[in-house]
Amino acid sequence: MKRRSTFLIGSLFFGYAFLYLPIALLVVYSFNDSRIPTVWGGFSFRWYAALFDNEQVIDAALLSLRIAFISATVATLFGTLAGLALMGMGKFRGRLLFMGLIAAPLVMPEVITGLSLLLLFITSEQLVGWPETRGAMTITIAHITFSMAFVAVIVQSRLATLDRSLIDAAMDLGGRPFQVTLDITLPLIAPAMLAGWLLAFTLSLDDLVISSFVSGPGASTLPMVIFSKVKLGVAPDINALATIVITIVGLGVVLAGVVLHRQEQRRILEAQINKA
């Protein structure tokens, strides 16, 4: 038993080291004073100051955050509506097909998705004159399109385990379907919606392939700028930028974890009170 536990602990340590050691090294080298990213030249905030003086990177970061926030919010709205619609319609012929169509973008190669959206925008421009140019708007629409599928699957999985007796009881007490959805269903699936929003936000902030297809002049997202810089060699200020992104994402994950934990504790407490 002791050998087994030692093996498991060692495997766990190796797994976490494999995942997070490269990130830790990146954070450490973001404080490197040397112009050569792989040679340690002493501790310094030099490249953080250089980063904030780089208008191209700052503009790209602000654009990516704006696109990620809008696309995650809209994708959460549409994904939740899709999950509620499938739940409200119950079992019907073709339900499996509709669920497959919702989940299809999850396994679709990003190159195919990006190319298809590019052809859609070009065809739409030729037919109706919209969009006049590709830029932040087309990137946002593209991100909504593929991230909505992730939100729908998360919300659908939560709805599948939802206690229908609560909804039926509210309906029996005279609640209208829309009011029951607002007062009962949405609070119950709120953690899933929050998880879907965070996932959609992260996917949008991280996307490179699809954004490269549907972007235009003057609409370069942060991953596109980083990729263009890396092709010429890793600059030290990129390490500083990556560290800031890691910090923001880490704080978001911790905050979401705290919120979900509190909601779970509240749900358990309410269940215990109802049983008593």
N, C-alpha and C positions, 0 to 999 in steps of 0.2 A: 504493500500500500504506500510505503514511504517512497519507494522508487517511482511508482506511478505518479505520485503527487509531484515529485521532483521533475519528472519528465514533462508533466503538464505545465508546471510553472515555467520551465525552460522554454517550452514551445510557445507559451503565451508571451514571454519576454522577447523571444526571437521575432514573433509576429508583430508586436508593437514596435520593436526596433526597426524592422524592415519597413514599416509604414511611416514612422515619425522621425527616424534618425536623419533622413535627407532634409526634412523640413526644419529640424533643429539646426542642422549645419547651415542651411540657407539663412536662418535668423541670425546665427552667430556671425556669419560673413557679411551681413548687412551693416554691421558696426566696424567693418574693416577699413582702415585708413588708406590702404594701398589701392592704386589704380588697377592693379591686377587682381581680379576677383578671387583667384585660388591661392594667393600668397598673402599671409597675414602680416599686416604692417602696423598693428597697434589698434587700440580701441578708439573709435571716433564716431561722431554723428555727421561726418562730412557729407556722406551721400544722401542723408535725409534732407539736409539743407539744399543740396544740388537737385534733389527730386522736386522739392516744392518750388524751385525756380524754373522747372521745365514745364512750360505752358502746354506743350503738346500732350504730355502725359496727364496733367491735371485736367485738361479739357476732355480727354478720352475717358478718364475715370469718372468724371461728373456725368458724361453722356451714358456710360455703361450703367451707373447707378440709377439714373432717371429711367432708362429703358427697362432695367430689371424690376424696378418698383412698379411701373405701369403694367408691364407684361405679367408679372406675378399676380397683381391684384385682379386684372381682367381674367387671367387664366383660372384663378381660384373661383371667381364668380361663375364662369362658364362650366368649369369642371364640376362644381357643386351642383349646378342646375342639371347637368347631364346625369350625375349620380342620383339626384332626387327624381328625375323623370323615369329612369329605369326602375327605381324602387316603387314609384307610384303606379306604373303601368303593370306591375306584377309579372306573372309568367304569360308569355305570348309567343306565337310562332315567329321565329326570327330573332328572338332575344339574344341567343348566343352569337348570331351574326353581328348585331349591333354592338355587343360587348367586345367582340373581336375587332371591329372597326375602330372603337375607342382606344383599344390597347395597341393597335397596329403601329402607331408612331413610336412606341417604346422600342421596337426591334428594327425599325426602318433605319438604314444607314444614313448618317447625316448628309453625306454627299448627295444622295438621292433626294432627300427632303429639301436641301438647299437649291438643287437644280430645278426641281418641280416648282418651288415657290418663285424662283427667278423667271421661269417661263410663264407662270401665272401673272406676274406683275407686268411683264413685257406684253403679253396678250391683252391684258386689261388696259394698258396704256394705248395700245393700237385701236381698241374697240371704242372705249369711252373717254380716253384722254386722262385716265387716272390710274396710277399716280404719275404726275408729271415728271418726277425724278425720284430716283431711289436714294434713300437716306435713313434718318432716324425712324421715320414713320414705318417704312417697309421692314426695317429690322425689328421694330416692336411687334408688328403684325406677325412676322415669322416666328418670333419667340413665343407669342401667345399660342400660335398654332401647335407647336410641338410640346410646350410645357403643359398645356391644358390636358393632354392625355395622362400625364403623371398625376395631376391633381385629381382627375376623374377616377383613376384606379384607386388612389388612397381613400377618397371619400366613399367610393363604392364598397371597398373592403370594410370600412367602418359601418356603413349602412347595413351590410349583410349580417353583422353581429348585433345590430340594434334590437333592443327589446320592443317588439311591436305592441306589446300590451299597453305600454305608456301612451302610444299614439292612439290606439283603439279606445282607451279609456277617455282620452281628451275628446275624441270624436263623439263618444256616447254621451258626454256631458254637454254636448251642443256646440263644441268648437268647430269653426269653419276650417276647411283644409288649409287655407293660407295662414290663418291665425295659429293653427296647430303647428305648422311648419316653423313659424317664427318663434313661438313660445316653447316648443318641445323639441322638435327635430334639430334645429340649428344649434341650440346650446349643447345638445348631446354630441353632435359631430364637430363642434368647434375645435377640439384638439386635432382632429384629422385635417380640418381646413387650414389650421395654422401650420401643420407639418407640410401640407401641400404647398402653401404659400412660400415657406422657407425653401423647399426643394425647387420650386419654379424660379425663385429669386436667384438661387445658386446656379441653376442651369443657365439662366439668361446671362448672369455675370460671367460665366465661364465659357460661353459658346464662342467658337472661332470659325468653324467650318460654314455653318449656315449664314452667319453674319457676313462672311466674306463674299458669299454669293449675292446677297440682297442689299448690300451697302452701296453707297455712291460716294462721290467726291465730298470731302469735308465731314464725313460721318464714319470715322474710324473709332471702333470701340477699344476698350483697354486691352483685351486679348489680341486684337489685331495689331495694335501699336507694339505690344511686347513681342509678338512673333516677328514683326518686321525688324525690331532691334536685335533680337537673338540671332537672326540669320547673319548679322554682321559681327557677332561676338557678344558674349554676355557682359553688359555694362554693370558696374557696381551699384548704380542707382536702381537697377531692376530688382536687386536683392532687397533694397529698402522698400520698394513698392510692394513686393511680394509679402514682406513681413507685415506691412500695414494691412493688406488684404486678409492675411491669415488672422491677425488680431481682430479685425472687424467680424469676420465669419465666426471666429471662436466665441466672441462675446454674444453674437446672435444665437449660436447653438446653446450656450449656457443659459441665456435668458429664456429661450424657448423651453429648455429642459425644466427650468424652475416653474414656468407657467403651467406646463403639462403636469408636473408633479403635484402642484397645488390643486389643480382641477381633479386629478385622480384621487387625491386625499379627500377632497370635498365630496366626490362621488361615493367613495367608500363610507364616509361618515353618514351621508344621507341614506345609504342603503342600510346601515346599521340602525339608524333611527327609525326607519320604516319597518324593519323587522321587529324592533322593540314595541 
